[in-house]
Amino acid sequence: MQKIWTENILVNWENISEKGHLSLHSLSLFLVRAAINHAENLDFGFSTTSQERQSWVLFRLNIKINSLPKLNENIKVVTWPGKITGITASRGFEMYDSKSNEKLCVASSDWLVINMDTRKPQRLEKYFKSEFLNPDKIALDKIPVKFNFRGNFEELFKIRTFYTDLDMNGHVIAHNYFKWLQDAASINNPNKTPSFIQMNYINECKRDETISIRFSKDDNMSYMGFNENTNKVAFTAGIVFD
């Protein structure tokens, strides 16, 4: 078992945006996939939690972007579990250019374990051994801006969720939210490169639901997805551009 996990990844054609750099949804996918693989290695991944009808759920991801890799570049994702606070588990990430060892991105994330039947958070102590935690290793300890999620929002477009959007838990997979966010940002902030992204997963989205994607007219940095079927906010997000 590895206390700190490393994955080497080749950036392929399907991972690239129109601008020729790693897309935001592929970036989030690489990070979350590394987290899932590491949890399995440490024996507290889905294979373990599902035996008790429980599952990991990502509820916040903050990413500071220094540079985004291009097509056919090799990158290295490093991740580790941080500390446990009540029902919340933190995890850090770093992404490097494998050739130059340049640090491309750093990220922090927060996770819950929920009961798949009740959807209620569970306590985490039984899944963790303290020797596998890295509470003093912090990738991102400062959020550069406070986003406005209570201001005046305007709709950009609507999304309808389908079968292929779902994961094994029956809710929309995490990196799809980054697709929606990147599409939204391309409308009102075209030709700009993000330097910081925050994604907050508030309420799960399921199949055959309509999500209204909106942006803040007050700061032009804050976004939300509003689930018109449940009348609840599905996610809030923010992007800082260079």
C-alpha positions as CSV (number, residue, x, y, z in Angstrom):
1,M,0.0,0.0,0.0
2,Q,1.3,3.4,-1.0
3,K,0.8,6.5,1.2
4,I,1.3,8.8,-1.7
5,W,0.1,7.7,-5.1
6,T,1.5,8.5,-8.6
7,E,-0.1,8.0,-12.0
8,N,1.6,8.6,-15.3
9,I,-0.7,9.7,-18.1
10,L,-0.4,10.5,-21.8
11,V,-2.6,13.4,-22.9
12,N,-4.6,12.1,-25.9
13,W,-6.7,13.7,-28.6
14,E,-10.0,13.3,-26.6
15,N,-8.5,15.1,-23.6
16,I,-7.8,18.3,-25.6
17,S,-10.0,21.4,-25.9
18,E,-10.4,23.5,-29.0
19,K,-7.6,25.7,-27.7
20,G,-5.2,22.8,-27.9
21,H,-4.7,22.4,-24.1
22,L,-6.0,19.8,-21.6
23,S,-9.8,20.4,-21.2
24,L,-11.2,21.1,-17.8
25,H,-13.3,18.0,-17.7
26,S,-10.3,15.9,-18.6
27,L,-8.3,17.6,-15.9
28,S,-11.0,16.8,-13.3
29,L,-11.2,13.3,-14.6
30,F,-7.5,12.7,-14.2
31,L,-7.5,13.9,-10.7
32,V,-10.6,12.0,-9.6
33,R,-9.5,8.8,-11.3
34,A,-6.2,9.0,-9.4
35,A,-8.0,9.5,-6.1
36,I,-10.3,6.5,-6.8
37,N,-7.3,4.3,-7.8
38,H,-5.4,5.3,-4.7
39,A,-8.4,4.6,-2.4
40,E,-8.6,1.1,-3.9
41,N,-4.9,0.6,-3.2
42,L,-5.4,1.6,0.4
43,D,-8.4,-0.7,0.7
44,F,-11.0,2.0,1.4
45,G,-12.3,2.4,-2.2
46,F,-15.7,1.6,-3.7
47,S,-14.9,-2.2,-3.6
48,T,-14.7,-1.9,0.2
49,T,-17.4,0.7,1.0
50,S,-20.0,-0.9,-1.4
51,Q,-20.0,-4.1,0.8
52,E,-21.9,-2.0,3.3
53,R,-24.0,-0.1,0.7
54,Q,-21.9,3.0,1.1
55,S,-20.0,5.0,-1.5
56,W,-17.5,7.9,-1.7
57,V,-18.9,11.2,-2.9
58,L,-16.8,14.2,-4.0
59,F,-18.4,17.5,-2.8
60,R,-15.7,20.1,-3.4
61,L,-12.7,20.4,-5.8
62,N,-10.4,23.5,-5.9
63,I,-7.8,23.6,-8.7
64,K,-5.0,26.2,-9.1
65,I,-3.7,26.1,-12.7
66,N,-0.2,27.2,-13.6
67,S,-0.2,25.7,-17.0
68,L,-2.2,23.1,-19.0
69,P,-0.5,20.3,-21.0
70,K,-0.9,19.8,-24.7
71,L,-1.5,16.9,-27.0
72,N,0.8,13.9,-26.6
73,E,2.5,15.3,-23.6
74,N,3.2,13.0,-20.6
75,I,2.0,14.2,-17.2
76,K,2.3,12.8,-13.7
77,V,-0.5,13.1,-11.1
78,V,0.4,12.8,-7.5
79,T,-2.3,12.4,-4.8
80,W,-2.6,11.6,-1.1
81,P,-5.3,11.5,1.6
82,G,-5.0,14.5,3.9
83,K,-6.9,14.7,7.2
84,I,-10.2,13.6,8.5
85,T,-12.6,16.2,10.1
86,G,-15.8,14.6,11.3
87,I,-17.5,13.2,8.3
88,T,-15.2,15.0,5.8
89,A,-12.0,13.5,4.2
90,S,-9.6,15.8,2.4
91,R,-7.3,14.8,-0.4
92,G,-4.5,16.8,-2.2
93,F,-3.2,16.6,-5.7
94,E,-0.2,17.8,-7.8
95,M,0.2,17.5,-11.5
96,Y,3.6,17.7,-13.2
97,D,5.1,17.7,-16.7
98,S,6.9,14.4,-16.7
99,K,9.7,15.7,-18.9
100,S,10.5,19.0,-17.2
101,N,9.0,18.2,-13.8
102,E,7.2,21.6,-14.0
103,K,4.3,21.8,-11.6
104,L,1.3,22.3,-13.8
105,C,-1.6,22.3,-11.2
106,V,-2.3,21.8,-7.5
107,A,-5.6,20.9,-6.1
108,S,-7.5,20.2,-2.9
109,S,-10.7,18.2,-2.5
110,D,-13.2,17.2,0.1
111,W,-15.1,13.9,0.2
112,L,-18.0,12.2,2.0
113,V,-19.0,8.6,2.4
114,I,-22.8,8.3,2.0
115,N,-25.2,5.4,2.5
116,M,-26.5,4.6,-1.0
117,D,-30.0,3.9,0.3
118,T,-30.5,6.9,2.6
119,R,-28.0,9.2,0.9
120,K,-26.9,10.3,4.3
121,P,-23.2,10.9,5.2
122,Q,-21.4,8.3,7.3
123,R,-18.6,8.6,9.8
124,L,-15.2,7.7,8.3
125,E,-13.0,6.4,11.1
126,K,-13.4,2.7,10.2
127,Y,-12.1,3.2,6.7
128,F,-8.9,4.9,7.6
129,K,-5.7,4.0,9.3
130,S,-3.8,7.0,10.6
131,E,-0.5,5.8,9.1
132,F,-1.9,6.3,5.6
133,L,-2.9,10.0,6.1
134,N,-0.8,13.0,5.3
135,P,-2.3,15.8,7.4
136,D,0.8,18.1,7.1
137,K,1.2,17.8,3.3
138,I,-1.0,20.5,1.8
139,A,-1.2,21.2,-1.9
140,L,-3.5,24.2,-1.9
141,D,-4.1,26.0,1.4
142,K,-5.4,29.4,0.1
143,I,-8.4,30.2,-2.0
144,P,-7.6,33.3,-4.1
145,V,-11.1,34.7,-4.4
146,K,-14.5,34.6,-2.7
147,F,-17.2,33.8,-5.3
148,N,-20.7,35.2,-5.2
149,F,-23.2,32.4,-5.3
150,R,-26.1,34.5,-3.9
151,G,-26.1,37.3,-6.5
152,N,-28.0,38.0,-9.7
153,F,-27.8,35.0,-12.0
154,E,-28.7,34.7,-15.6
155,E,-29.3,31.5,-17.6
156,L,-26.9,30.6,-20.3
157,F,-28.3,27.2,-21.4
158,K,-30.1,24.1,-20.3
159,I,-28.8,20.5,-20.0
160,R,-30.9,17.3,-20.1
161,T,-29.3,14.4,-18.3
162,F,-29.3,11.0,-19.9
163,Y,-28.2,7.4,-19.2
164,T,-24.7,7.9,-20.4
165,D,-24.2,10.8,-17.9
166,L,-24.6,8.5,-14.9
167,D,-22.1,6.6,-12.7
168,M,-22.7,3.3,-10.8
169,N,-24.5,5.2,-8.0
170,G,-27.1,6.5,-10.5
171,H,-26.1,10.1,-10.4
172,V,-24.3,12.3,-12.9
173,I,-20.6,11.6,-12.9
174,A,-18.3,14.3,-11.4
175,H,-16.4,15.4,-14.5
176,N,-19.6,16.0,-16.5
177,Y,-20.1,19.1,-14.3
178,F,-16.8,20.4,-15.6
179,K,-18.1,19.9,-19.2
180,W,-21.0,22.1,-18.3
181,L,-18.8,24.7,-16.6
182,Q,-16.3,24.8,-19.5
183,D,-19.2,25.3,-22.0
184,A,-20.6,28.1,-19.8
185,A,-17.2,29.8,-19.5
186,S,-16.7,29.6,-23.3
187,I,-19.8,31.7,-23.8
188,N,-19.2,34.7,-21.6
189,N,-15.4,34.4,-21.2
190,P,-14.2,33.3,-24.6
191,N,-10.4,33.1,-25.4
192,K,-9.4,33.3,-21.7
193,T,-7.4,30.7,-19.8
194,P,-8.5,29.8,-16.3
195,S,-6.0,30.1,-13.4
196,F,-8.3,28.9,-10.6
197,I,-11.4,26.7,-10.5
198,Q,-13.7,25.8,-7.7
199,M,-16.5,23.2,-8.1
200,N,-19.0,22.6,-5.3
201,Y,-21.3,19.5,-5.7
202,I,-24.4,20.5,-3.8
203,N,-27.2,18.1,-4.7
204,E,-26.9,15.1,-7.0
205,C,-28.4,15.1,-10.5
206,K,-30.1,11.9,-11.8
207,R,-31.3,10.7,-15.1
208,D,-33.9,12.7,-17.2
209,E,-33.5,15.9,-15.3
210,T,-33.1,19.4,-16.7
211,I,-30.3,21.5,-15.3
212,S,-30.3,25.3,-15.9
213,I,-26.7,26.5,-16.3
214,R,-26.4,30.1,-15.0
215,F,-23.7,32.7,-14.4
216,S,-23.5,35.7,-12.0
217,K,-24.0,39.1,-13.7
218,D,-22.4,40.7,-10.6
219,D,-18.9,39.2,-10.9
220,N,-18.9,37.2,-14.2
221,M,-16.9,34.5,-12.4
222,S,-19.5,32.6,-10.4
223,Y,-21.7,29.9,-11.9
224,M,-24.4,27.5,-10.8
225,G,-26.5,24.6,-12.1
226,F,-30.1,24.7,-11.0
227,N,-32.1,21.4,-11.1
228,E,-35.5,22.3,-12.5
229,N,-36.9,18.9,-11.5
230,T,-36.0,19.2,-7.9
231,N,-35.9,23.0,-7.6
232,K,-32.5,22.7,-5.9
233,V,-29.1,24.0,-6.7
234,A,-27.1,21.1,-8.2
235,F,-23.7,22.8,-8.1
236,T,-22.0,26.1,-7.7
237,A,-18.6,26.9,-9.3
238,G,-16.2,29.7,-9.9
239,I,-13.5,30.4,-12.4
240,V,-10.7,33.0,-12.2
241,F,-9.1,33.9,-15.5
242,D,-5.6,35.2,-16.2
